[in-house]
Amino acid sequence: MTGVPVKPRLLFVSPRFLLPMDQGGKIRTGNILRHMKGGAFEITLLSPAPPDHDRHRADIAALCDRFLWWPEAEASLFRRIFALAGSYPVAVASDISAAGSCAVVQALTAAPDVVVVDFPHTDVLMPRQIDAPSVMFTHNVEAEIFERHATQGRGPMRLLWQRESRRMRRFEGAVLRRFDTSIAVSERDRAALTERYGLASVAVIDTGVDLDYFTPSPIAADPPRDGGTITFTATMSWPANVAGIHFLLDEVVPYLLKARPNLAFTIVGRNPPAALAQKIKARGLNVTLTGFVDDIRPYVAAADVYVIPLLVGSGTRIKAFEAMAMGRPVVSTTIGVEGLGVTDGTHYLRGDDGATFAAAVLRLLDDISLRRSLARNARRLTEENFSWRRVARQFEAICLDTIAKHERRRSLAQTTP
């Protein structure tokens, strides 16, 4: 009589409650877990959770076999200011939690076969020694984000970003070197992490997209000669997205309105800052700030051109593949599609300053055949290479390989005199 094979146990530690999946990191992590569920591992997810998290019970069950949590706490402004005097980067210090650390230690007593930690700053919750095979999931090159903010900053903010980038580089390097494997989200990030920190084992997964959810919609006929709709989706609490919107309004929109004075702009995302709304009102721009929406797809589908005006960031932008999967023609900066393996002129058009970005948008608005060609090529690329199911299998294989390597090292240590 044979029993059911026992699956290895995976403990996944996240610094954020993953639901709703309304931010890039949560979308990536949540979809990977959703497509790993029922596969090679028995998955325990450990994260903070709000008091009403039980309303997400069905969605949580789709991500893991077991959910453990500690009470979620918002990082206050006072706490961030106080962190400036501490030893950690401010973005890291905000994740320190005594309750979270206790929950991690308790979860580790179950002796999981592999521990996956989501984002380097989550290491502030981990014990000094992790006895199990360990994987660090890096969605970005964290220090690079701060360095790029420093290049865009002015005055005191530039100095602050420079200081935080130095602190983040020290912190990120020390954290990544203590894990058996680091997972990067692009070959470009793997090379950057290896070169910066001398890491011995950096694996790569692709960026995915839910092809059943983000389905193509037809390219509309040419918009009015003086108008059209330009759309961008972003989480407004992320400084890089806000900086990108200011770049769009300050350096791109003036060129666009000279050629098409009735262009409409839709910016989709929760918590737009008041300063942004004030700028739009003061300039009398035809810009809609939707705030939070349950479903971004109608807004993306309504776009004549989808834009990604980012000048700061790292990792890969999931929003690019979502728009491409829906068959929207995309104009982006280089950073906006960094690491995604897309080609300028085939899958999107590139613009890295106000004039070239605007010229690319206008070119698309004027050429329906080009809009359709880019949209068709981009959708085909996502279908052939970037489903979340495929990405989850990559992630799963990396975790299994980490366990195997850990076992080989332990066996060698036991047999070496």
C-alpha positions as CSV (number, residue, x, y, z in Angstrom):
1,M,0.0,0.0,0.0
2,T,1.4,3.4,-1.0
3,G,0.5,6.7,0.5
4,V,0.2,10.1,-1.1
5,P,3.6,11.6,-1.6
6,V,4.4,14.3,1.0
7,K,5.1,17.6,-0.7
8,P,7.9,19.8,0.5
9,R,6.7,22.7,2.6
10,L,7.3,26.3,1.4
11,L,7.1,29.2,3.8
12,F,6.5,32.5,2.0
13,V,7.0,35.6,4.0
14,S,5.5,38.8,2.5
15,P,5.8,42.3,4.0
16,R,2.3,43.3,2.6
17,F,-1.1,41.8,2.7
18,L,-1.5,40.7,-0.9
19,L,-5.2,41.5,-1.4
20,P,-6.5,43.2,-3.3
21,M,-3.8,42.8,-5.8
22,D,-3.6,46.4,-6.8
23,Q,0.1,47.2,-6.9
24,G,2.9,45.8,-9.1
25,G,4.6,43.8,-6.3
26,K,1.3,42.3,-5.0
27,I,0.2,41.5,-8.5
28,R,3.5,39.6,-9.3
29,T,3.7,37.8,-6.0
30,G,0.0,37.0,-5.8
31,N,-0.2,35.5,-9.3
32,I,2.9,33.4,-8.8
33,L,1.5,31.9,-5.6
34,R,-1.9,31.4,-7.2
35,H,-0.3,29.4,-10.0
36,M,2.0,27.5,-7.7
37,K,-0.9,26.4,-5.5
38,G,-1.6,22.7,-6.0
39,G,1.9,22.2,-7.6
40,A,5.1,20.9,-6.1
41,F,4.8,22.6,-2.7
42,E,2.5,22.8,0.3
43,I,2.5,26.6,0.7
44,T,2.2,28.6,3.9
45,L,1.8,32.3,3.4
46,L,2.8,34.6,6.2
47,S,2.0,38.3,6.0
48,P,0.5,41.2,7.9
49,A,-3.3,41.4,7.6
50,P,-6.0,44.0,8.3
51,P,-8.7,43.3,10.8
52,D,-11.2,42.6,8.1
53,H,-9.0,40.2,6.1
54,D,-11.5,37.4,6.5
55,R,-13.6,38.9,3.8
56,H,-10.8,37.8,1.4
57,R,-11.0,34.2,2.6
58,A,-11.7,32.7,-0.9
59,D,-8.9,34.7,-2.5
60,I,-6.5,33.8,0.3
61,A,-7.3,30.1,-0.2
62,A,-6.4,30.5,-3.9
63,L,-2.9,31.6,-3.0
64,C,-1.8,29.1,-0.3
65,D,-2.6,26.0,1.7
66,R,-2.3,27.8,5.0
67,F,-2.4,31.5,5.9
68,L,-0.6,32.9,9.0
69,W,-0.7,36.6,9.8
70,W,0.2,39.4,12.3
71,P,-1.8,42.6,12.7
72,E,-1.2,45.1,9.9
73,A,0.1,48.6,11.0
74,E,0.3,51.7,8.8
75,A,3.7,53.4,8.8
76,S,3.1,56.9,10.2
77,L,4.8,60.1,9.0
78,F,6.3,60.5,12.4
79,R,7.8,57.0,12.2
80,R,9.4,57.8,8.8
81,I,10.9,61.0,10.1
82,F,12.2,59.3,13.2
83,A,13.8,56.6,10.9
84,L,16.0,59.2,9.3
85,A,18.2,59.1,12.4
86,G,18.3,55.3,12.4
87,S,20.7,52.8,10.8
88,Y,18.2,51.4,8.2
89,P,17.0,53.2,5.1
90,V,13.7,54.8,5.8
91,A,11.8,52.5,3.4
92,V,13.2,49.5,5.3
93,A,12.6,50.9,8.8
94,S,8.9,51.2,8.1
95,D,8.7,47.4,7.9
96,I,10.1,46.7,11.3
97,S,7.5,45.0,13.4
98,A,7.9,43.1,16.7
99,A,4.7,41.2,16.0
100,G,5.9,40.3,12.5
101,S,9.3,39.1,13.8
102,C,7.6,36.9,16.4
103,A,5.2,35.5,13.8
104,V,8.2,34.6,11.6
105,V,10.1,32.9,14.4
106,Q,6.9,30.9,15.3
107,A,6.4,29.8,11.6
108,L,10.0,28.7,11.4
109,T,9.6,26.3,14.3
110,A,7.6,24.1,11.8
111,A,10.9,23.5,10.0
112,P,9.8,24.4,6.4
113,D,11.8,22.8,3.6
114,V,12.4,26.2,2.0
115,V,11.8,29.8,3.0
116,V,11.0,32.5,0.5
117,V,11.2,36.1,1.5
118,D,9.5,38.7,-0.6
119,F,11.6,41.9,-1.0
120,P,14.9,42.6,0.7
121,H,13.5,45.0,3.3
122,T,11.4,42.0,4.7
123,D,14.7,40.8,6.1
124,V,14.2,43.1,9.2
125,L,11.6,40.5,10.2
126,M,13.9,37.5,9.9
127,P,16.1,35.9,12.6
128,R,19.8,36.3,12.3
129,Q,20.2,32.7,11.2
130,I,17.8,30.9,8.8
131,D,18.5,27.2,9.0
132,A,16.3,26.2,6.1
133,P,17.2,26.6,2.4
134,S,16.4,30.3,1.7
135,V,15.3,32.3,-1.3
136,M,15.1,36.1,-1.6
137,F,12.6,37.4,-4.2
138,T,13.9,40.7,-5.4
139,H,11.3,42.6,-7.5
140,N,13.8,45.4,-8.1
141,V,17.4,46.5,-7.7
142,E,16.3,48.5,-4.7
143,A,19.4,50.8,-4.4
144,E,19.0,51.6,-8.1
145,I,15.6,53.2,-7.5
146,F,17.1,55.6,-5.0
147,E,20.0,56.4,-7.2
148,R,17.7,57.3,-10.1
149,H,15.6,59.4,-7.8
150,A,18.8,61.2,-6.8
151,T,19.6,62.0,-10.4
152,Q,16.1,63.5,-10.9
153,G,16.0,65.3,-7.5
154,R,16.8,68.9,-6.8
155,G,18.2,70.7,-3.7
156,P,17.7,69.1,-0.3
157,M,15.7,66.2,-1.9
158,R,18.6,65.3,-4.1
159,L,20.9,65.1,-1.0
160,L,18.3,63.0,0.8
161,W,18.0,60.6,-2.1
162,Q,21.8,60.3,-2.3
163,R,22.0,59.5,1.4
164,E,19.2,56.9,1.2
165,S,20.7,55.3,-1.9
166,R,24.0,54.7,-0.1
167,R,22.2,53.2,2.9
168,M,20.1,51.1,0.7
169,R,23.1,49.8,-1.2
170,R,24.8,48.7,2.0
171,F,21.6,47.1,3.3
172,E,20.6,45.4,0.1
173,G,24.0,43.9,-0.5
174,A,24.3,42.5,3.1
175,V,20.8,41.0,2.9
176,L,21.1,39.3,-0.5
177,R,24.5,37.7,0.4
178,R,23.0,35.8,3.3
179,F,20.3,34.0,1.2
180,D,21.1,30.8,-0.7
181,T,19.4,32.1,-3.9
182,S,18.2,35.5,-5.1
183,I,15.4,35.7,-7.7
184,A,15.5,38.6,-10.1
185,V,12.8,39.6,-12.5
186,S,14.9,40.1,-15.6
187,E,18.3,39.2,-17.0
188,R,19.3,42.8,-16.8
189,D,18.5,42.8,-13.0
190,R,20.4,39.6,-12.6
191,A,23.5,41.1,-14.1
192,A,23.1,44.3,-12.0
193,L,22.7,42.4,-8.7
194,T,25.6,40.0,-9.5
195,E,28.0,42.9,-10.4
196,R,26.9,45.2,-7.5
197,Y,27.0,42.6,-4.7
198,G,29.1,39.7,-6.0
199,L,26.3,37.2,-5.5
200,A,27.0,33.6,-6.3
201,S,23.4,32.5,-7.1
202,V,21.0,34.8,-8.9
203,A,18.1,33.1,-10.8
204,V,15.7,34.8,-13.1
205,I,12.0,34.6,-13.7
206,D,10.0,36.4,-16.4
207,T,7.3,39.0,-15.8
208,G,3.9,37.6,-16.3
209,V,0.4,38.8,-17.3
210,D,-3.0,37.2,-16.8
211,L,-3.9,36.6,-20.5
212,D,-7.5,35.4,-19.6
213,Y,-8.2,38.6,-17.7
214,F,-6.5,41.1,-19.9
215,T,-8.0,40.2,-23.3
216,P,-7.6,42.2,-26.5
217,S,-10.1,44.9,-27.5
218,P,-10.3,46.3,-31.1
219,I,-8.3,49.3,-32.1
220,A,-10.8,52.1,-32.7
221,A,-10.9,54.1,-35.9
222,D,-8.8,57.2,-36.0
223,P,-9.8,59.7,-33.2
224,P,-10.8,63.2,-34.1
225,R,-7.9,65.2,-35.7
226,D,-7.7,67.5,-32.7
227,G,-8.3,64.9,-29.9
228,G,-8.0,61.4,-28.7
229,T,-7.5,59.6,-25.3
230,I,-4.2,59.0,-23.6
231,T,-4.2,56.7,-20.5
232,F,-1.7,55.8,-17.8
233,T,-2.4,53.4,-14.8
234,A,-0.3,53.7,-11.7
235,T,-0.3,53.4,-7.9
236,M,-0.1,57.0,-6.8
237,S,1.6,56.2,-3.5
238,W,4.7,55.2,-5.4
239,P,7.0,58.3,-5.9
240,A,8.3,57.0,-9.2
241,N,4.8,57.0,-10.7
242,V,4.0,60.5,-9.4
243,A,7.3,61.8,-10.8
244,G,6.4,60.2,-14.2
245,I,3.0,61.9,-14.2
246,H,4.7,65.3,-13.6
247,F,7.1,64.6,-16.5
248,L,4.1,63.8,-18.6
249,L,2.3,67.0,-17.6
250,D,5.3,69.3,-17.7
251,E,7.3,68.1,-20.6
252,V,5.1,66.0,-22.9
253,V,1.6,67.5,-22.7
254,P,2.6,71.0,-24.0
255,Y,3.8,69.4,-27.3
256,L,0.7,67.2,-27.6
257,L,-1.7,70.1,-27.1
258,K,-0.1,72.2,-29.8
259,A,-1.0,69.5,-32.3
260,R,-4.2,68.2,-30.7
261,P,-5.7,70.8,-28.3
262,N,-8.7,68.5,-27.4
263,L,-6.7,65.5,-26.2
264,A,-8.1,63.9,-23.1
265,F,-5.9,62.2,-20.5
266,T,-6.9,59.6,-18.0
267,I,-4.7,58.7,-15.0
268,V,-6.0,55.6,-13.2
269,G,-4.8,54.8,-9.7
270,R,-5.6,55.2,-6.0
271,N,-4.6,58.1,-3.8
272,P,-3.5,60.8,-6.3
273,P,-1.6,63.5,-4.4
274,A,-3.4,66.8,-3.9
275,A,-0.5,68.7,-5.5
276,L,-1.1,66.8,-8.7
277,A,-4.8,67.7,-8.8
278,Q,-4.0,71.3,-8.1
279,K,-1.6,71.5,-11.0
280,I,-4.1,70.0,-13.4
281,K,-6.8,72.4,-12.3
282,A,-4.5,75.4,-12.4
283,R,-3.5,74.6,-16.0
284,G,-7.0,73.8,-17.1
285,L,-6.0,70.5,-18.5
286,N,-8.5,67.9,-19.6
287,V,-7.1,65.3,-17.2
288,T,-9.2,62.8,-15.3
289,L,-7.8,61.4,-12.0
290,T,-10.0,58.4,-11.4
291,G,-8.6,57.5,-7.9
292,F,-9.1,53.8,-7.0
293,V,-11.1,51.7,-9.4
294,D,-12.1,48.0,-9.0
295,D,-11.2,47.2,-12.6
296,I,-8.7,49.1,-14.8
297,R,-9.6,47.3,-18.0
298,P,-12.4,49.6,-19.3
299,Y,-10.0,52.6,-18.9
300,V,-7.2,50.8,-20.7
301,A,-9.5,49.6,-23.5
302,A,-10.7,53.2,-24.0
303,A,-7.2,54.4,-24.7
304,D,-6.1,55.4,-28.2
305,V,-2.5,55.3,-26.8
306,Y,-1.3,53.9,-23.4
307,V,1.7,55.7,-22.0
308,I,4.4,54.8,-19.5
309,P,6.2,58.1,-18.8
310,L,8.6,56.7,-16.1
311,L,12.0,58.2,-15.4
312,V,12.7,56.3,-12.2
313,G,12.3,52.7,-11.3
314,S,13.9,49.3,-11.3
315,G,12.7,45.7,-11.9
316,T,10.0,45.4,-14.5
317,R,6.7,47.2,-14.9
318,I,3.7,44.8,-15.0
319,K,1.5,47.6,-16.3
320,A,3.3,47.4,-19.7
321,F,2.3,43.8,-20.3
322,E,-1.2,44.4,-19.1
323,A,-1.7,47.1,-21.7
324,M,0.0,45.0,-24.4
325,A,-2.1,42.0,-23.6
326,M,-5.2,44.2,-24.1
327,G,-3.9,45.2,-27.5
328,R,-3.2,48.8,-26.7
329,P,-0.5,50.7,-28.6
330,V,2.2,51.8,-26.0
331,V,4.6,54.7,-25.8
332,S,7.1,54.3,-23.1
333,T,10.5,55.6,-21.8
334,T,13.3,53.1,-21.8
335,I,12.9,52.7,-18.0
336,G,9.2,52.0,-18.4
337,V,9.8,48.8,-20.3
338,E,13.2,48.0,-18.9
339,G,13.9,44.3,-18.7
340,L,10.8,43.2,-20.6
341,G,12.4,42.1,-23.8
342,V,10.3,44.3,-26.0
343,T,11.6,46.1,-29.2
344,D,11.1,49.8,-30.1
345,G,9.1,50.0,-33.3
346,T,7.8,46.4,-33.1
347,H,6.1,46.2,-29.7
348,Y,6.0,49.8,-28.6
349,L,7.4,53.3,-29.4
350,R,10.1,54.8,-27.2
351,G,10.5,58.4,-26.0
352,D,13.0,59.5,-23.3
353,D,12.4,63.2,-23.3
354,G,9.3,65.4,-23.7
355,A,9.7,66.1,-27.4
356,T,10.4,62.5,-28.6
357,F,7.8,61.1,-26.3
358,A,5.2,63.5,-27.6
359,A,6.2,62.8,-31.2
360,A,5.8,59.0,-30.7
361,V,2.3,59.6,-29.2
362,L,1.3,61.8,-32.1
363,R,2.7,59.4,-34.6
364,L,0.4,56.6,-33.3
365,L,-2.6,58.9,-33.1
366,D,-2.1,59.7,-36.8
367,D,-1.4,56.2,-38.0
368,I,-4.1,53.5,-37.4
369,S,-2.1,50.8,-39.2
370,L,0.9,51.4,-36.9
371,R,-1.4,51.3,-33.8
372,R,-2.8,48.0,-35.0
373,S,0.6,46.5,-35.9
374,L,2.2,47.4,-32.5
375,A,-0.9,46.1,-30.6
376,R,-0.9,42.8,-32.6
377,N,2.8,42.2,-32.1
378,A,2.7,43.0,-28.4
379,R,-0.3,40.7,-27.7
380,R,1.4,37.9,-29.6
381,L,4.6,38.4,-27.5
382,T,2.7,38.1,-24.2
383,E,0.8,35.0,-25.4
384,E,3.9,33.2,-26.5
385,N,6.2,34.0,-23.5
386,F,4.6,35.6,-20.5
387,S,1.7,33.8,-18.9
388,W,1.7,33.7,-15.1
389,R,1.5,29.9,-15.2
390,R,4.8,29.7,-17.0
391,V,6.4,32.2,-14.6
392,A,5.1,30.1,-11.6
393,R,6.8,27.0,-13.0
394,Q,10.0,28.9,-13.2
395,F,9.7,30.1,-9.6
396,E,8.9,26.6,-8.4
397,A,11.9,25.1,-10.2
398,I,14.2,27.7,-8.6
399,C,12.9,26.8,-5.1
400,L,13.3,23.0,-5.7
401,D,16.8,23.6,-7.0
402,T,17.7,25.7,-3.9
403,I,16.6,22.8,-1.7
404,A,18.7,20.3,-3.7
405,K,21.8,22.6,-3.5
406,H,21.3,23.0,0.2
407,E,21.1,19.3,0.7
408,R,24.2,18.7,-1.3
409,R,26.2,21.2,0.7
410,R,24.9,19.7,4.0
411,S,25.9,16.2,2.9
412,L,29.3,17.4,1.8
413,A,29.8,19.1,5.2
414,Q,28.9,15.9,7.0
415,T,31.3,13.7,5.0
416,T,34.2,16.1,5.0
417,P,36.7,15.4,7.9
